[in-house]
Amino acid sequence: MPQWLSNQLMRAFHKKDRRQIRLLNECWFFYRNRPGAQYSMTNETDL
């Protein structure tokens, strides 16, 4: 997961901002499932 996304997710969790958490979660799945993505469903390591 990119550091910028991780930081925003942590901030949203601390603020208990459900709308932001949902949005960032959708962004992560979109980012992860795009063609040519470095991440796959079986490989959860940070690159």
ModelCIF file with pLDDT and N, C-alpha, C, O atoms, coordinates in Angstrom:
data_MODEL
#
_entry.id   MODEL 
#
_entity.id                         1 
_entity.type                       polymer 
_entity.pdbx_number_of_molecules   1 
#
_entity_poly.entity_id                      1 
_entity_poly.type                           'polypeptide(L)' 
_entity_poly.nstd_linkage                   no 
_entity_poly.nstd_monomer                   no 
_entity_poly.pdbx_seq_one_letter_code       MPQWLSNQLMRAFHKKDRRQIRLLNECWFFYRNRPGAQYSMTNETDL 
_entity_poly.pdbx_seq_one_letter_code_can   MPQWLSNQLMRAFHKKDRRQIRLLNECWFFYRNRPGAQYSMTNETDL 
_entity_poly.pdbx_strand_id                 A 
#
loop_
_entity_poly_seq.entity_id 
_entity_poly_seq.num 
_entity_poly_seq.mon_id 
_entity_poly_seq.hetero 
1 1  MET n 
1 2  PRO n 
1 3  GLN n 
1 4  TRP n 
1 5  LEU n 
1 6  SER n 
1 7  ASN n 
1 8  GLN n 
1 9  LEU n 
1 10 MET n 
1 11 ARG n 
1 12 ALA n 
1 13 PHE n 
1 14 HIS n 
1 15 LYS n 
1 16 LYS n 
1 17 ASP n 
1 18 ARG n 
1 19 ARG n 
1 20 GLN n 
1 21 ILE n 
1 22 ARG n 
1 23 LEU n 
1 24 LEU n 
1 25 ASN n 
1 26 GLU n 
1 27 CYS n 
1 28 TRP n 
1 29 PHE n 
1 30 PHE n 
1 31 TYR n 
1 32 ARG n 
1 33 ASN n 
1 34 ARG n 
1 35 PRO n 
1 36 GLY n 
1 37 ALA n 
1 38 GLN n 
1 39 TYR n 
1 40 SER n 
1 41 MET n 
1 42 THR n 
1 43 ASN n 
1 44 GLU n 
1 45 THR n 
1 46 ASP n 
1 47 LEU n 
#
_struct_asym.id          A 
_struct_asym.entity_id   1 
#
loop_
_ma_qa_metric.id 
_ma_qa_metric.mode 
_ma_qa_metric.name 
_ma_qa_metric.software_group_id 
_ma_qa_metric.type 
1 global pLDDT . pLDDT 
2 local  pLDDT . pLDDT 
#
_ma_qa_metric_global.metric_id      1 
_ma_qa_metric_global.metric_value   82.40 
_ma_qa_metric_global.model_id       1 
_ma_qa_metric_global.ordinal_id     1 
#
loop_
_ma_qa_metric_local.label_asym_id 
_ma_qa_metric_local.label_comp_id 
_ma_qa_metric_local.label_seq_id 
_ma_qa_metric_local.metric_id 
_ma_qa_metric_local.metric_value 
_ma_qa_metric_local.model_id 
_ma_qa_metric_local.ordinal_id 
A MET 1  2 81.00 1 1  
A PRO 2  2 85.00 1 2  
A GLN 3  2 92.00 1 3  
A TRP 4  2 91.00 1 4  
A LEU 5  2 91.00 1 5  
A SER 6  2 91.00 1 6  
A ASN 7  2 94.00 1 7  
A GLN 8  2 95.00 1 8  
A LEU 9  2 94.00 1 9  
A MET 10 2 96.00 1 10 
A ARG 11 2 96.00 1 11 
A ALA 12 2 96.00 1 12 
A PHE 13 2 95.00 1 13 
A HIS 14 2 97.00 1 14 
A LYS 15 2 96.00 1 15 
A LYS 16 2 95.00 1 16 
A ASP 17 2 94.00 1 17 
A ARG 18 2 96.00 1 18 
A ARG 19 2 97.00 1 19 
A GLN 20 2 96.00 1 20 
A ILE 21 2 95.00 1 21 
A ARG 22 2 96.00 1 22 
A LEU 23 2 95.00 1 23 
A LEU 24 2 94.00 1 24 
A ASN 25 2 93.00 1 25 
A GLU 26 2 93.00 1 26 
A CYS 27 2 90.00 1 27 
A TRP 28 2 89.00 1 28 
A PHE 29 2 89.00 1 29 
A PHE 30 2 88.00 1 30 
A TYR 31 2 84.00 1 31 
A ARG 32 2 86.00 1 32 
A ASN 33 2 87.00 1 33 
A ARG 34 2 81.00 1 34 
A PRO 35 2 81.00 1 35 
A GLY 36 2 76.00 1 36 
A ALA 37 2 67.00 1 37 
A GLN 38 2 65.00 1 38 
A TYR 39 2 56.00 1 39 
A SER 40 2 52.00 1 40 
A MET 41 2 50.00 1 41 
A THR 42 2 51.00 1 42 
A ASN 43 2 50.00 1 43 
A GLU 44 2 51.00 1 44 
A THR 45 2 51.00 1 45 
A ASP 46 2 49.00 1 46 
A LEU 47 2 46.00 1 47 
#
loop_
_atom_site.group_PDB 
_atom_site.id 
_atom_site.type_symbol 
_atom_site.label_atom_id 
_atom_site.label_alt_id 
_atom_site.label_comp_id 
_atom_site.label_asym_id 
_atom_site.label_entity_id 
_atom_site.label_seq_id 
_atom_site.pdbx_PDB_ins_code 
_atom_site.Cartn_x 
_atom_site.Cartn_y 
_atom_site.Cartn_z 
_atom_site.occupancy 
_atom_site.B_iso_or_equiv 
_atom_site.pdbx_formal_charge 
_atom_site.auth_seq_id 
_atom_site.auth_comp_id 
_atom_site.auth_asym_id 
_atom_site.auth_atom_id 
_atom_site.pdbx_PDB_model_num 
ATOM 1   N N  . MET A 1 1  ? 0.849   -1.170  0.000   1.00 81.00 ? 1  MET A N  1 
ATOM 2   C CA . MET A 1 1  ? 0.000   0.000   0.000   1.00 81.00 ? 1  MET A CA 1 
ATOM 3   C C  . MET A 1 1  ? 0.896   1.236   0.000   1.00 81.00 ? 1  MET A C  1 
ATOM 4   O O  . MET A 1 1  ? 1.853   1.308   0.771   1.00 81.00 ? 1  MET A O  1 
ATOM 5   N N  . PRO A 1 2  ? 0.594   2.196   -0.851  1.00 85.00 ? 2  PRO A N  1 
ATOM 6   C CA . PRO A 1 2  ? 1.404   3.412   -0.869  1.00 85.00 ? 2  PRO A CA 1 
ATOM 7   C C  . PRO A 1 2  ? 1.339   4.140   0.484   1.00 85.00 ? 2  PRO A C  1 
ATOM 8   O O  . PRO A 1 2  ? 0.322   4.106   1.177   1.00 85.00 ? 2  PRO A O  1 
ATOM 9   N N  . GLN A 1 3  ? 2.428   4.782   0.830   1.00 92.00 ? 3  GLN A N  1 
ATOM 10  C CA . GLN A 1 3  ? 2.505   5.463   2.126   1.00 92.00 ? 3  GLN A CA 1 
ATOM 11  C C  . GLN A 1 3  ? 1.462   6.568   2.258   1.00 92.00 ? 3  GLN A C  1 
ATOM 12  O O  . GLN A 1 3  ? 0.886   6.744   3.332   1.00 92.00 ? 3  GLN A O  1 
ATOM 13  N N  . TRP A 1 4  ? 1.210   7.316   1.181   1.00 91.00 ? 4  TRP A N  1 
ATOM 14  C CA . TRP A 1 4  ? 0.232   8.402   1.248   1.00 91.00 ? 4  TRP A CA 1 
ATOM 15  C C  . TRP A 1 4  ? -1.164  7.869   1.565   1.00 91.00 ? 4  TRP A C  1 
ATOM 16  O O  . TRP A 1 4  ? -1.919  8.499   2.306   1.00 91.00 ? 4  TRP A O  1 
ATOM 17  N N  . LEU A 1 5  ? -1.505  6.706   1.003   1.00 91.00 ? 5  LEU A N  1 
ATOM 18  C CA . LEU A 1 5  ? -2.820  6.113   1.254   1.00 91.00 ? 5  LEU A CA 1 
ATOM 19  C C  . LEU A 1 5  ? -2.905  5.588   2.683   1.00 91.00 ? 5  LEU A C  1 
ATOM 20  O O  . LEU A 1 5  ? -3.922  5.751   3.357   1.00 91.00 ? 5  LEU A O  1 
ATOM 21  N N  . SER A 1 6  ? -1.834  4.964   3.130   1.00 91.00 ? 6  SER A N  1 
ATOM 22  C CA . SER A 1 6  ? -1.775  4.473   4.501   1.00 91.00 ? 6  SER A CA 1 
ATOM 23  C C  . SER A 1 6  ? -1.939  5.611   5.505   1.00 91.00 ? 6  SER A C  1 
ATOM 24  O O  . SER A 1 6  ? -2.667  5.474   6.488   1.00 91.00 ? 6  SER A O  1 
ATOM 25  N N  . ASN A 1 7  ? -1.262  6.735   5.260   1.00 94.00 ? 7  ASN A N  1 
ATOM 26  C CA . ASN A 1 7  ? -1.374  7.890   6.161   1.00 94.00 ? 7  ASN A CA 1 
ATOM 27  C C  . ASN A 1 7  ? -2.796  8.438   6.194   1.00 94.00 ? 7  ASN A C  1 
ATOM 28  O O  . ASN A 1 7  ? -3.311  8.770   7.261   1.00 94.00 ? 7  ASN A O  1 
ATOM 29  N N  . GLN A 1 8  ? -3.429  8.531   5.029   1.00 95.00 ? 8  GLN A N  1 
ATOM 30  C CA . GLN A 1 8  ? -4.794  9.045   4.995   1.00 95.00 ? 8  GLN A CA 1 
ATOM 31  C C  . GLN A 1 8  ? -5.767  8.100   5.692   1.00 95.00 ? 8  GLN A C  1 
ATOM 32  O O  . GLN A 1 8  ? -6.690  8.544   6.375   1.00 95.00 ? 8  GLN A O  1 
ATOM 33  N N  . LEU A 1 9  ? -5.557  6.792   5.517   1.00 94.00 ? 9  LEU A N  1 
ATOM 34  C CA . LEU A 1 9  ? -6.418  5.815   6.196   1.00 94.00 ? 9  LEU A CA 1 
ATOM 35  C C  . LEU A 1 9  ? -6.270  5.910   7.714   1.00 94.00 ? 9  LEU A C  1 
ATOM 36  O O  . LEU A 1 9  ? -7.261  5.878   8.443   1.00 94.00 ? 9  LEU A O  1 
ATOM 37  N N  . MET A 1 10 ? -5.030  6.027   8.184   1.00 96.00 ? 10 MET A N  1 
ATOM 38  C CA . MET A 1 10 ? -4.813  6.154   9.630   1.00 96.00 ? 10 MET A CA 1 
ATOM 39  C C  . MET A 1 10 ? -5.484  7.406   10.167  1.00 96.00 ? 10 MET A C  1 
ATOM 40  O O  . MET A 1 10 ? -6.100  7.374   11.232  1.00 96.00 ? 10 MET A O  1 
ATOM 41  N N  . ARG A 1 11 ? -5.368  8.510   9.434   1.00 96.00 ? 11 ARG A N  1 
ATOM 42  C CA . ARG A 1 11 ? -5.991  9.762   9.858   1.00 96.00 ? 11 ARG A CA 1 
ATOM 43  C C  . ARG A 1 11 ? -7.516  9.616   9.914   1.00 96.00 ? 11 ARG A C  1 
ATOM 44  O O  . ARG A 1 11 ? -8.153  10.092  10.854  1.00 96.00 ? 11 ARG A O  1 
ATOM 45  N N  . ALA A 1 12 ? -8.097  8.958   8.910   1.00 96.00 ? 12 ALA A N  1 
ATOM 46  C CA . ALA A 1 12 ? -9.543  8.748   8.872   1.00 96.00 ? 12 ALA A CA 1 
ATOM 47  C C  . ALA A 1 12 ? -9.997  7.851   10.023  1.00 96.00 ? 12 ALA A C  1 
ATOM 48  O O  . ALA A 1 12 ? -11.043 8.101   10.622  1.00 96.00 ? 12 ALA A O  1 
ATOM 49  N N  . PHE A 1 13 ? -9.227  6.812   10.337  1.00 95.00 ? 13 PHE A N  1 
ATOM 50  C CA . PHE A 1 13 ? -9.588  5.936   11.453  1.00 95.00 ? 13 PHE A CA 1 
ATOM 51  C C  . PHE A 1 13 ? -9.519  6.682   12.781  1.00 95.00 ? 13 PHE A C  1 
ATOM 52  O O  . PHE A 1 13 ? -10.379 6.497   13.643  1.00 95.00 ? 13 PHE A O  1 
ATOM 53  N N  . HIS A 1 14 ? -8.513  7.514   12.948  1.00 97.00 ? 14 HIS A N  1 
ATOM 54  C CA . HIS A 1 14 ? -8.389  8.282   14.193  1.00 97.00 ? 14 HIS A CA 1 
ATOM 55  C C  . HIS A 1 14 ? -9.542  9.263   14.355  1.00 97.00 ? 14 HIS A C  1 
ATOM 56  O O  . HIS A 1 14 ? -10.024 9.487   15.465  1.00 97.00 ? 14 HIS A O  1 
ATOM 57  N N  . LYS A 1 15 ? -9.983  9.847   13.242  1.00 96.00 ? 15 LYS A N  1 
ATOM 58  C CA . LYS A 1 15 ? -11.100 10.802  13.279  1.00 96.00 ? 15 LYS A CA 1 
ATOM 59  C C  . LYS A 1 15 ? -12.458 10.104  13.284  1.00 96.00 ? 15 LYS A C  1 
ATOM 60  O O  . LYS A 1 15 ? -13.492 10.737  13.497  1.00 96.00 ? 15 LYS A O  1 
ATOM 61  N N  . LYS A 1 16 ? -12.441 8.767   13.044  1.00 95.00 ? 16 LYS A N  1 
ATOM 62  C CA . LYS A 1 16 ? -13.668 7.969   12.942  1.00 95.00 ? 16 LYS A CA 1 
ATOM 63  C C  . LYS A 1 16 ? -14.572 8.490   11.822  1.00 95.00 ? 16 LYS A C  1 
ATOM 64  O O  . LYS A 1 16 ? -15.793 8.565   11.962  1.00 95.00 ? 16 LYS A O  1 
ATOM 65  N N  . ASP A 1 17 ? -13.928 8.848   10.706  1.00 94.00 ? 17 ASP A N  1 
ATOM 66  C CA . ASP A 1 17 ? -14.618 9.393   9.540   1.00 94.00 ? 17 ASP A CA 1 
ATOM 67  C C  . ASP A 1 17 ? -14.984 8.241   8.600   1.00 94.00 ? 17 ASP A C  1 
ATOM 68  O O  . ASP A 1 17 ? -14.198 7.858   7.733   1.00 94.00 ? 17 ASP A O  1 
ATOM 69  N N  . ARG A 1 18 ? -16.176 7.704   8.784   1.00 96.00 ? 18 ARG A N  1 
ATOM 70  C CA . ARG A 1 18 ? -16.592 6.531   8.010   1.00 96.00 ? 18 ARG A CA 1 
ATOM 71  C C  . ARG A 1 18 ? -16.647 6.802   6.508   1.00 96.00 ? 18 ARG A C  1 
ATOM 72  O O  . ARG A 1 18 ? -16.294 5.935   5.709   1.00 96.00 ? 18 ARG A O  1 
ATOM 73  N N  . ARG A 1 19 ? -17.080 7.980   6.128   1.00 97.00 ? 19 ARG A N  1 
ATOM 74  C CA . ARG A 1 19 ? -17.160 8.315   4.706   1.00 97.00 ? 19 ARG A CA 1 
ATOM 75  C C  . ARG A 1 19 ? -15.773 8.276   4.064   1.00 97.00 ? 19 ARG A C  1 
ATOM 76  O O  . ARG A 1 19 ? -15.596 7.726   2.977   1.00 97.00 ? 19 ARG A O  1 
ATOM 77  N N  . GLN A 1 20 ? -14.805 8.859   4.743   1.00 96.00 ? 20 GLN A N  1 
ATOM 78  C CA . GLN A 1 20 ? -13.429 8.890   4.226   1.00 96.00 ? 20 GLN A CA 1 
ATOM 79  C C  . GLN A 1 20 ? -12.824 7.482   4.200   1.00 96.00 ? 20 GLN A C  1 
ATOM 80  O O  . GLN A 1 20 ? -12.129 7.124   3.249   1.00 96.00 ? 20 GLN A O  1 
ATOM 81  N N  . ILE A 1 21 ? -13.084 6.692   5.228   1.00 95.00 ? 21 ILE A N  1 
ATOM 82  C CA . ILE A 1 21 ? -12.575 5.314   5.277   1.00 95.00 ? 21 ILE A CA 1 
ATOM 83  C C  . ILE A 1 21 ? -13.122 4.519   4.105   1.00 95.00 ? 21 ILE A C  1 
ATOM 84  O O  . ILE A 1 21 ? -12.381 3.798   3.437   1.00 95.00 ? 21 ILE A O  1 
ATOM 85  N N  . ARG A 1 22 ? -14.419 4.649   3.854   1.00 96.00 ? 22 ARG A N  1 
ATOM 86  C CA . ARG A 1 22 ? -15.052 3.939   2.746   1.00 96.00 ? 22 ARG A CA 1 
ATOM 87  C C  . ARG A 1 22 ? -14.459 4.369   1.403   1.00 96.00 ? 22 ARG A C  1 
ATOM 88  O O  . ARG A 1 22 ? -14.170 3.532   0.549   1.00 96.00 ? 22 ARG A O  1 
ATOM 89  N N  . LEU A 1 23 ? -14.282 5.664   1.226   1.00 95.00 ? 23 LEU A N  1 
ATOM 90  C CA . LEU A 1 23 ? -13.723 6.192   -0.014  1.00 95.00 ? 23 LEU A CA 1 
ATOM 91  C C  . LEU A 1 23 ? -12.297 5.683   -0.230  1.00 95.00 ? 23 LEU A C  1 
ATOM 92  O O  . LEU A 1 23 ? -11.955 5.232   -1.324  1.00 95.00 ? 23 LEU A O  1 
ATOM 93  N N  . LEU A 1 24 ? -11.468 5.754   0.812   1.00 94.00 ? 24 LEU A N  1 
ATOM 94  C CA . LEU A 1 24 ? -10.081 5.307   0.693   1.00 94.00 ? 24 LEU A CA 1 
ATOM 95  C C  . LEU A 1 24 ? -9.998  3.800   0.466   1.00 94.00 ? 24 LEU A C  1 
ATOM 96  O O  . LEU A 1 24 ? -9.114  3.327   -0.249  1.00 94.00 ? 24 LEU A O  1 
ATOM 97  N N  . ASN A 1 25 ? -10.908 3.052   1.066   1.00 93.00 ? 25 ASN A N  1 
ATOM 98  C CA . ASN A 1 25 ? -10.949 1.611   0.858   1.00 93.00 ? 25 ASN A CA 1 
ATOM 99  C C  . ASN A 1 25 ? -11.268 1.297   -0.602  1.00 93.00 ? 25 ASN A C  1 
ATOM 100 O O  . ASN A 1 25 ? -10.654 0.416   -1.203  1.00 93.00 ? 25 ASN A O  1 
ATOM 101 N N  . GLU A 1 26 ? -12.223 2.017   -1.161  1.00 93.00 ? 26 GLU A N  1 
ATOM 102 C CA . GLU A 1 26 ? -12.553 1.826   -2.574  1.00 93.00 ? 26 GLU A CA 1 
ATOM 103 C C  . GLU A 1 26 ? -11.366 2.200   -3.460  1.00 93.00 ? 26 GLU A C  1 
ATOM 104 O O  . GLU A 1 26 ? -11.095 1.527   -4.455  1.00 93.00 ? 26 GLU A O  1 
ATOM 105 N N  . CYS A 1 27 ? -10.658 3.272   -3.101  1.00 90.00 ? 27 CYS A N  1 
ATOM 106 C CA . CYS A 1 27 ? -9.469  3.681   -3.857  1.00 90.00 ? 27 CYS A CA 1 
ATOM 107 C C  . CYS A 1 27 ? -8.415  2.585   -3.829  1.00 90.00 ? 27 CYS A C  1 
ATOM 108 O O  . CYS A 1 27 ? -7.796  2.288   -4.851  1.00 90.00 ? 27 CYS A O  1 
ATOM 109 N N  . TRP A 1 28 ? -8.212  1.989   -2.669  1.00 89.00 ? 28 TRP A N  1 
ATOM 110 C CA . TRP A 1 28 ? -7.208  0.930   -2.538  1.00 89.00 ? 28 TRP A CA 1 
ATOM 111 C C  . TRP A 1 28 ? -7.562  -0.268  -3.410  1.00 89.00 ? 28 TRP A C  1 
ATOM 112 O O  . TRP A 1 28 ? -6.690  -0.812  -4.087  1.00 89.00 ? 28 TRP A O  1 
ATOM 113 N N  . PHE A 1 29 ? -8.831  -0.691  -3.405  1.00 89.00 ? 29 PHE A N  1 
ATOM 114 C CA . PHE A 1 29 ? -9.206  -1.839  -4.226  1.00 89.00 ? 29 PHE A CA 1 
ATOM 115 C C  . PHE A 1 29 ? -9.123  -1.507  -5.711  1.00 89.00 ? 29 PHE A C  1 
ATOM 116 O O  . PHE A 1 29 ? -8.749  -2.365  -6.512  1.00 89.00 ? 29 PHE A O  1 
ATOM 117 N N  . PHE A 1 30 ? -9.464  -0.281  -6.091  1.00 88.00 ? 30 PHE A N  1 
ATOM 118 C CA . PHE A 1 30 ? -9.327  0.132   -7.482  1.00 88.00 ? 30 PHE A CA 1 
ATOM 119 C C  . PHE A 1 30 ? -7.858  0.121   -7.886  1.00 88.00 ? 30 PHE A C  1 
ATOM 120 O O  . PHE A 1 30 ? -7.505  -0.389  -8.949  1.00 88.00 ? 30 PHE A O  1 
ATOM 121 N N  . TYR A 1 31 ? -7.005  0.683   -7.038  1.00 84.00 ? 31 TYR A N  1 
ATOM 122 C CA . TYR A 1 31 ? -5.558  0.749   -7.280  1.00 84.00 ? 31 TYR A CA 1 
ATOM 123 C C  . TYR A 1 31 ? -4.965  -0.654  -7.382  1.00 84.00 ? 31 TYR A C  1 
ATOM 124 O O  . TYR A 1 31 ? -4.135  -0.931  -8.248  1.00 84.00 ? 31 TYR A O  1 
ATOM 125 N N  . ARG A 1 32 ? -5.402  -1.521  -6.492  1.00 86.00 ? 32 ARG A N  1 
ATOM 126 C CA . ARG A 1 32 ? -4.864  -2.869  -6.423  1.00 86.00 ? 32 ARG A CA 1 
ATOM 127 C C  . ARG A 1 32 ? -5.307  -3.750  -7.589  1.00 86.00 ? 32 ARG A C  1 
ATOM 128 O O  . ARG A 1 32 ? -4.561  -4.633  -8.012  1.00 86.00 ? 32 ARG A O  1 
ATOM 129 N N  . ASN A 1 33 ? -6.497  -3.523  -8.107  1.00 87.00 ? 33 ASN A N  1 
ATOM 130 C CA . ASN A 1 33 ? -7.057  -4.382  -9.150  1.00 87.00 ? 33 ASN A CA 1 
ATOM 131 C C  . ASN A 1 33 ? -6.909  -3.812  -10.556 1.00 87.00 ? 33 ASN A C  1 
ATOM 132 O O  . ASN A 1 33 ? -7.455  -4.373  -11.506 1.00 87.00 ? 33 ASN A O  1 
ATOM 133 N N  . ARG A 1 34 ? -6.176  -2.701  -10.705 1.00 81.00 ? 34 ARG A N  1 
ATOM 134 C CA . ARG A 1 34 ? -6.001  -2.121  -12.035 1.00 81.00 ? 34 ARG A CA 1 
ATOM 135 C C  . ARG A 1 34 ? -5.082  -3.020  -12.863 1.00 81.00 ? 34 ARG A C  1 
ATOM 136 O O  . ARG A 1 34 ? -4.282  -3.775  -12.311 1.00 81.00 ? 34 ARG A O  1 
ATOM 137 N N  . PRO A 1 35 ? -5.200  -2.935  -14.187 1.00 81.00 ? 35 PRO A N  1 
ATOM 138 C CA . PRO A 1 35 ? -4.314  -3.739  -15.047 1.00 81.00 ? 35 PRO A CA 1 
ATOM 139 C C  . PRO A 1 35 ? -2.853  -3.355  -14.809 1.00 81.00 ? 35 PRO A C  1 
ATOM 140 O O  . PRO A 1 35 ? -2.523  -2.172  -14.729 1.00 81.00 ? 35 PRO A O  1 
ATOM 141 N N  . GLY A 1 36 ? -1.996  -4.339  -14.699 1.00 76.00 ? 36 GLY A N  1 
ATOM 142 C CA . GLY A 1 36 ? -0.577  -4.098  -14.489 1.00 76.00 ? 36 GLY A CA 1 
ATOM 143 C C  . GLY A 1 36 ? -0.228  -3.755  -13.053 1.00 76.00 ? 36 GLY A C  1 
ATOM 144 O O  . GLY A 1 36 ? 0.878   -3.283  -12.786 1.00 76.00 ? 36 GLY A O  1 
ATOM 145 N N  . ALA A 1 37 ? -1.142  -3.981  -12.124 1.00 67.00 ? 37 ALA A N  1 
ATOM 146 C CA . ALA A 1 37 ? -0.887  -3.673  -10.718 1.00 67.00 ? 37 ALA A CA 1 
ATOM 147 C C  . ALA A 1 37 ? 0.216   -4.561  -10.170 1.00 67.00 ? 37 ALA A C  1 
ATOM 148 O O  . ALA A 1 37 ? 0.353   -5.715  -10.577 1.00 67.00 ? 37 ALA A O  1 
ATOM 149 N N  . GLN A 1 38 ? 1.004   -4.021  -9.243  1.00 65.00 ? 38 GLN A N  1 
ATOM 150 C CA . GLN A 1 38 ? 2.068   -4.797  -8.611  1.00 65.00 ? 38 GLN A CA 1 
ATOM 151 C C  . GLN A 1 38 ? 1.501   -5.726  -7.551  1.00 65.00 ? 38 GLN A C  1 
ATOM 152 O O  . GLN A 1 38 ? 2.163   -6.681  -7.143  1.00 65.00 ? 38 GLN A O  1 
ATOM 153 N N  . TYR A 1 39 ? 0.291   -5.458  -7.105  1.00 56.00 ? 39 TYR A N  1 
ATOM 154 C CA . TYR A 1 39 ? -0.321  -6.229  -6.026  1.00 56.00 ? 39 TYR A CA 1 
ATOM 155 C C  . TYR A 1 39 ? -1.301  -7.237  -6.602  1.00 56.00 ? 39 TYR A C  1 
ATOM 156 O O  . TYR A 1 39 ? -1.928  -6.997  -7.634  1.00 56.00 ? 39 TYR A O  1 
ATOM 157 N N  . SER A 1 40 ? -1.421  -8.351  -5.931  1.00 52.00 ? 40 SER A N  1 
ATOM 158 C CA . SER A 1 40 ? -2.426  -9.325  -6.303  1.00 52.00 ? 40 SER A CA 1 
ATOM 159 C C  . SER A 1 40 ? -3.132  -9.790  -5.043  1.00 52.00 ? 40 SER A C  1 
ATOM 160 O O  . SER A 1 40 ? -2.716  -9.456  -3.934  1.00 52.00 ? 40 SER A O  1 
ATOM 161 N N  . MET A 1 41 ? -4.175  -10.542 -5.207  1.00 50.00 ? 41 MET A N  1 
ATOM 162 C CA . MET A 1 41 ? -4.943  -11.009 -4.056  1.00 50.00 ? 41 MET A CA 1 
ATOM 163 C C  . MET A 1 41 ? -4.140  -11.974 -3.189  1.00 50.00 ? 41 MET A C  1 
ATOM 164 O O  . MET A 1 41 ? -4.426  -12.110 -2.000  1.00 50.00 ? 41 MET A O  1 
ATOM 165 N N  . THR A 1 42 ? -3.139  -12.647 -3.762  1.00 51.00 ? 42 THR A N  1 
ATOM 166 C CA . THR A 1 42 ? -2.368  -13.622 -2.994  1.00 51.00 ? 42 THR A CA 1 
ATOM 167 C C  . THR A 1 42 ? -1.072  -13.042 -2.431  1.00 51.00 ? 42 THR A C  1 
ATOM 168 O O  . THR A 1 42 ? -0.467  -13.636 -1.539  1.00 51.00 ? 42 THR A O  1 
ATOM 169 N N  . ASN A 1 43 ? -0.641  -11.891 -2.940  1.00 50.00 ? 43 ASN A N  1 
ATOM 170 C CA . ASN A 1 43 ? 0.623   -11.305 -2.510  1.00 50.00 ? 43 ASN A CA 1 
ATOM 171 C C  . ASN A 1 43 ? 0.347   -9.997  -1.789  1.00 50.00 ? 43 ASN A C  1 
ATOM 172 O O  . ASN A 1 43 ? 0.046   -8.994  -2.438  1.00 50.00 ? 43 ASN A O  1 
ATOM 173 N N  . GLU A 1 44 ? 0.440   -9.980  -0.489  1.00 51.00 ? 44 GLU A N  1 
ATOM 174 C CA . GLU A 1 44 ? 0.105   -8.805  0.312   1.00 51.00 ? 44 GLU A CA 1 
ATOM 175 C C  . GLU A 1 44 ? 1.328   -8.031  0.771   1.00 51.00 ? 44 GLU A C  1 
ATOM 176 O O  . GLU A 1 44 ? 1.201   -7.168  1.640   1.00 51.00 ? 44 GLU A O  1 
ATOM 177 N N  . THR A 1 45 ? 2.499   -8.299  0.228   1.00 51.00 ? 45 THR A N  1 
ATOM 178 C CA . THR A 1 45 ? 3.718   -7.614  0.689   1.00 51.00 ? 45 THR A CA 1 
ATOM 179 C C  . THR A 1 45 ? 3.811   -6.219  0.110   1.00 51.00 ? 45 THR A C  1 
ATOM 180 O O  . THR A 1 45 ? 3.361   -5.978  -1.010  1.00 51.00 ? 45 THR A O  1 
ATOM 181 N N  . ASP A 1 46 ? 4.387   -5.304  0.859   1.00 49.00 ? 46 ASP A N  1 
ATOM 182 C CA . ASP A 1 46 ? 4.620   -3.956  0.389   1.00 49.00 ? 46 ASP A CA 1 
ATOM 183 C C  . ASP A 1 46 ? 5.872   -3.957  -0.475  1.00 49.00 ? 46 ASP A C  1 
ATOM 184 O O  . ASP A 1 46 ? 6.867   -4.602  -0.141  1.00 49.00 ? 46 ASP A O  1 
ATOM 185 N N  . LEU A 1 47 ? 5.818   -3.237  -1.578  1.00 46.00 ? 47 LEU A N  1 
ATOM 186 C CA . LEU A 1 47 ? 6.980   -3.164  -2.471  1.00 46.00 ? 47 LEU A CA 1 
ATOM 187 C C  . LEU A 1 47 ? 7.625   -1.819  -2.369  1.00 46.00 ? 47 LEU A C  1 
ATOM 188 O O  . LEU A 1 47 ? 8.621   -1.560  -3.044  1.00 46.00 ? 47 LEU A O  1 
#
